[in-house]
Amino acid sequence: MPRYSIEDEIGRDLRALRALADAPVTVSDDIVRTVSRIYHDVHERDLARFSRADLKALAPLVMSEMFLLRSAIRDRVSDWHSRGLMTREAQIAVRDVLRVLRYASDMAGEVHWDSTIATETDPGLRAFSEHSFNTFVHPAVDTGQSFAFRSGDVLLVRGTKHNSAAIARIGDVDSQFSHAAIVYIDGHGRGWVVEALIEEGAVIKPLKEVLDHGLARAMLFRHRDAALAARAADLIYGFVKRATDAGKPILYDFSMELGPSNKLFCSKLVRIAYEDASDGRLKIPTFMTRFHASNAPFYKRIGVTASESFAPGDLEIEPSFDLIAEWQDYRNTAQVRHQDMIMSKLFEWMEVHGYQFREDWSIRLIAWLGRFSTKLSRRVQDLVASLFARIPPHMPKRTIATIVMLQKTAQPLLEEIQHMERVRVATEGRPLHPREVLDYLEDVRRRGRGQVGYLQAPRRWRRAVAKSG
């Protein structure tokens, strides 16, 4: 097909998608119907129809338009919410379409960058730095110049570890983000980040250090009330600094409960900053993540006791915040997309098929070593460090064991998918479609006869498979 026809076709399709995003909405079902159609049109796009040259030529347009489309949809959430239209079904539909549009943008970026994959020795890219098509700024605030961070800005980020994928996928809505933090600008103009980390609890770190931390993707959100945002940042900065200076660090809260506690998890830290700054008037998120009762055994293993909570990804459709910018490192986006698919399937197998993680003696040993690693030799500490940055002293052995089993189950799957990706890119110049990855994973489950890594089906199911031969 001639190049001009391909460009005309893609341009026509993008205009049609934008028309859907701008379509009038009068009832909640209109939201669901419209964004679901966008989701379907993008998800079902057959990349095999396009040549390698066409994909590469069209990549910049697709990346830009996918971001503008996401921005247009997100910008309408505040109005939809004020009119009482953001039902649970509408929330999930909006989150779903934002996710698939981001995957489309990522895949275009990967083609643009010749599917280059970052190695451990490659220098990381600073989030929101000036690299071609890595940073997109919302049209309402885009001046063509670098934007400045402000006190109270909220960072939403994603790392490249399997643990990050699990956090992004936990709950009833799949997300692409695993951590939230709040920006504080001091009186000298220096940028800091106040955050709660599993390994360290609540900490204050230089903004540049956080942005240089090998992120795969990041978003920046800003509250519309600048004075409230600055007060929120000032209060949480002072709270964490006083605790740290007093030698009484604030530990990480594995429960994900939002009630009063002397512990914090990442998004709860953001919540209390704005709740305290507003004297209790602003409680985020507006739309919470819920935890499936069918997956209660897994939640119990990792220490989650809440039935609903503030997951980092909930910020993506928070009506009280505006999107400022979005950034991604296309050397890492394929990996985190594959990790997303893996975690979605692992959670699905637990929720739908009753699979559960089963420890063996080696996992129990690693959990024990991890729990007491600070008291053991450097060699043992190095072993544990290969799985964790640092083991918090209050992390239960059962939680350590579960995270280890999750990593050891997911990693072989990731390595096989990455091999499939390299073959596809080498032969056809395009990445695997997420649908292909999910189909492969489901085939792994069927061939596993009731076991995938440390994840096992109920005994009655495995006995039935054994009898059937």
N, C-alpha and C positions, 0 to 999 in steps of 0.2 A: 504494500500500500504506500503511495507517495507520502513524503513527510508532511506536506501541507494538509493532507486529509487527516492524518493522525492528530496534528495540532488543532485542526478545526473540530475534530470529534471531542478531544479532551476539553477544549475551551467551551464547547457547547454543554458538555456534561457538568463542568464546574459551574457554569451559569445556572444550570438547572438545580444543582445542589444549593447554591446560594439563594435562589428563589424559594426553595423549600424552607431554608433556615429563616427567611424573612416573612414567611407566610402568616396571615392573620390567625390568631388563636383566641377562641372564645370559651372553650371548655378544656378540662384536663386531657380528655381523649384526643383533642387536636394535637397537643404536645406529643403524646405517645405515638400517634399515627405519623406525624411529620418526621420526627427524629428517627423513628424506626425505619422509615423509608430511606432516609439518608444513610443510616447504618447498613441497610441491605444493599443499597446501590454501591457503596464503597467496598463492603466486605466481599461482595460477589464479583468484583472486578477481576477479569482474567488477564494477568500480566503476561501469560504465554502468548497472547495475541501480538505483543509488541516486540520489535527487535531490540537488541542491546543498544544500538545507536539511538533509537527512538526513546527508550527509557531514560538514557543519560541526558538527552537533549531536553526532555520534558521535566526532568527532576526539579530544577529550580522553581518552575511555575507551580508544580504540585506542592512542594514544600510550603511556598508562600501562601497559596490559596487554602491549603488545609489549615494553616494557622489562622488565617482570616475567618475561615468558616467556624473553627472552634470558638474564636473570640466572639463572633456574631451570635452564636447559640448561647454562650455563657452570659453575654451582656443582657440577654432577655430573662434570665433566671430571676433577677430582682423584681421585675415587673410581674412575671408569672406568680411569684410567691406572694406579692402584695395583693394579688387578685384571688388568692386561695386556690391556685391551679396546680401547685406542686405536690400532688399526691405521691404516695410511695411509688406507684407505678411510673409516674412521670419522672421522679428523681432517678430511678434506676435507668429509665430509657435515655435520659440526658447523659448520665455518667457513661452508659454504654457507647453512645455515639461519639462522645469526646474521646473515649479510649480508642475506638477504631479509626477515627480521623488522625489521631496521633501516631498510630501504627503505620498508617498510609504515608504520613509525612516522614516518619523514620525510614521506611523502606526506600522512599525516593532519595533521602539523604545518603543512605548507604550506597545506592547506585551512583549518585553524584560523586561520592568519594571512592568509587571503585571497590566498595566493600572491604575497605581497609579495617583490620581488627587490631585494637590496641594490645600490646604485650606488656608484661610486667616491667620491662626496662624502658618502655616509651614514656616520655614526659607527659604528665597529665595536662589537660586543658583547664584553664580557670573558668569556672561557670560565669556566664554572661560576658565573656571576653569577646573581643572583636575578631571573629573568624567567620569566613563565608558561610552564611546560612545556618550557623550554630545558634545565634541569638535572634529572636523575633520580639519586637516591641509592639505593644498594643497601639493601633493607629491613633487612639485618642491622646496618647502621651508621647508619640514618636516624633522627635524633632530632627532626626537625622544625626544626632549627637549621642554620646554615651549618657545614659541616665544615671542619676545619683540615688544611692540608697538613703532611706530616711528612717529615723527612729520609729519603731513600731511595725515596720515592714515585716511580713511573714514569709519565710522561705519554705518551700515544699520541695523535697529532693528525693532522689533515688540512687542508692548505691548498687554495687555489682555483685554482692554476696547473695547466696541462696536465702539467708535470713531476711534480707531486704525484700526479696520476692515473696516470702511467706507473710511478712507484715502487710505488703501491698495487697495480697490476695485474701487475707483473713476477713471473715465477715460475709455479709450477704451481697456485697457489691464489689466486683473486681476493680482494683485500682492499679495505677502504675507508679505510685509514690509510697515511700516507706518512712519518711521522717519529716517533722516540722520543727521550725525554730524561729525565734524572734530576733530582729536586728535592733541594736542599740548604737546610737552615734553619740559619743561623749562630747564634752565641752571643747575639746581640741580638734573635733572633726574626725576622730579615729573611729573606725567601725568595729563593732563587736557582735558576736552572736551568743545569745543565751539559749541553751538547749539542755534537754535531758537525754542522756545516752545510757544504753543498757550497761555498758562496761564501767561508766564513771559516775552515773547519776547526773544531777544538775551541775552544769559547768558554764564558764564564760570563756570564749575563745575569740581570737582575732578573726574578723570577717574574712580576710584574705586566706587564712589557714583553712577555713571551712570551704570556701569556694575552690580551693586547690586540692580538695580531698578526693580526687579521682571519681567524681560523680558521673553518672550516666545521663541524668536529666535533672532539671530544676525549674521551678516556677517562682515568681515573685508576686505577692499580693499586697495590697495597701488598703487600709481602712479609709473611708471617705472623710472622717473627722481627724485631721492631722494632730490637733491638740490631744484628743483622746489616745491616739496611737502613740504619741510621744510619752504621755503619762504611763501608758501600759508598759512600754519598754523601760522607762525609768524605774518603775516599781519592781518589775521582775528582776532587773539587773541588780538593784539594791538588795532585794531579798536573797538572791543566790550568792551575791558577794559577801553579805554579812554572815551567812551560814558557812561559806568556805573559809573566810578569815577567822571565824571562831573555831575552826577545826571540827565542825559538825556538818559534814557534807550531806546533801539531800539525796537519798538513795533512789534508784529506779523502781517504779511501781509496775510490777508484772500483772497486777489484777485488772488493769484498765478501768477501774472504778473511778467515777468522776466526783464522788463525795469527798468530804474532808479527810485529809490524810497527810502524814508527814513525808510521803514519798510522791514522786512525780514521774509520769511518762511524757514523751515529747509533746504530743498535742495537748495534754492536760496543762502543761506549763504555759502554752499559748492561751489556753482558755482562762486560766486564773489571772493572767496578766491583764486581759481585757475585762474580765469580770470585776476585778478589784478596781481598775481604773475608772470603770463606769458606775461604781458603787452598786454593783449587782444587776444593773439594767441590761447589760449585753452578755448573754451566755451563748457561746458558740460550741459546737456547730448548730446551725438551724436544722440540718438534716443529718441524723446520726447513722452510724453503721450498726447493724444488728448481727448477733451471733446465732447461727443455726443450732437449735437444741439437738439436732441429730449428730452434731459433731462435738458434743459435750465431753467425751473422753479425751479428745485432743486438747481442747481448751483447758481442761483440768490439768493435763500434763504440763502445759506451759505456764500455768498459774493464772489464767484469765478466769475471773469470777463474774464479770459484768455480763448482762444480757444484751446491752447496747452501750455504745461508747463513742468517743471522738477518735476515729481513725484518721491518720494524716490525710488520706485522700479525700476526706469529707470537705476539706477546704476548697476543693476544685469548683464546687457549686455553692459556696457560702455567699449568700446575697449581700452581706454587709461589707464585703471586701471586693475591690476591683483588681482585675488582672493587669499587671504592669508589663511583665516580660516572661518569655519562656526560652529555655536553653537546653540543648542536647549535644552530647558527644556521639557523633554517628559511628565512631569506632567501637562503641559499647552498646548501641541500641539493639543490635541483633541479639546479643547475649542476654540482655535483660528481657527482651521480648520472649525468647525461648524459655527463660526462667519463669516468666509469667505463665506460659502455657503449661509448663511442668507443674507448677504449684496449683494452678486451676484444676488440673487432672488429679493430683494427689488429694486435694480437698474434696473433689467430687467423689473419688473412690471411697473416702472415709464417710462422707455424708450419705451417699446413695447406696453403696455396696457394703457398707459396714466394715471396711478395712480399718485396722488399727496398727500402730507401731508396736513391735515386739522386741524387747531388749534381749541381747545375749550377754555372755560373760564379758566380752570385749567392750561392749557399750557401757556396762556397769563399771568396768575398770576405768574407762576414760572419764566417766562422770565423777567417779571418786577422786581421780587424779585432778580433774578440773576444779572440784570443790575445795581441794586442799593444796592446789598448785603453788600458792604463795609460800607454803611452808616446806616445799620440796625442792629438789635440785634444779639447777638451770636447765639440764637436759629434759627433765619432765615438764618444766615450764615451757620450753620450746615446743614440745609435742602438743601441749594444750593450745599454745599460741597459733599453731597451724590451723586451728578451728575457730578460735576466738581471739579478738584483740586483747581482751582482759576479762577474767571471770570475776564478776562482782561477788563479794563475800556472802551476800544473802540470797544468791541464786540457788534454788533447790537442786539436788542431784537429779531429780526426775526431769526438771526443765533442761538441765545440761544434756542429759541423755537424749531427750526428744530432739533438741537442736542438732546434736551430732547425727542421730539417725536420719533426720530430715536432709542434712547435708550429704550424707553417705548414700542416701537413696537417690537424691536429685542429681548429683555430680555425674555418675555414669550415663544417665539419660541426656544430660546437657552435652557431654562429650560426643555422644553418637549423633545428636541433632546438629552440633557444630560441624561434624564431618559431613553430614548430608548437605548442610548449607554450603560448605566449601566446594563440594562437587557440583551443586546446582549453579553457583556463581561462575565456576570455571567453565562449565559447559554451555550455560544459557545466559549468563550475565545478569541474573536476577535472583533475589532472595527467595527462600521458601515462603509460601503463603502460610499464615497461622493455621488455616484449616488443615494443611498437610501435616503440620507438626502435631496437631491434636489427633489426627487420624493415626499417625505413627505411635503416639503414646497409648492410644486405646488398643492398638495391636499389641503393644508390649504387655498391657494388662491381660489380654486374652491369652497370650503365649505364656505368661507367667504362672498360669494355673493356680491362682490364688495368692501369689506373692510377687511383689516388686520391691527389691531391696529389703528394707526392714519393715515394709508395710505389708500386712497379711490380712487376707479375707477371714471371715469367721470360720471356725473349725468345721462346722457342719457343711459349709460350702466347699472347703478343701477336701473333706472326706468324699463328698459327692463327685468331685472331679476325679479323685483317685480311683473310685469305683468304676467310673465311666471309661477309664483307660486313657 
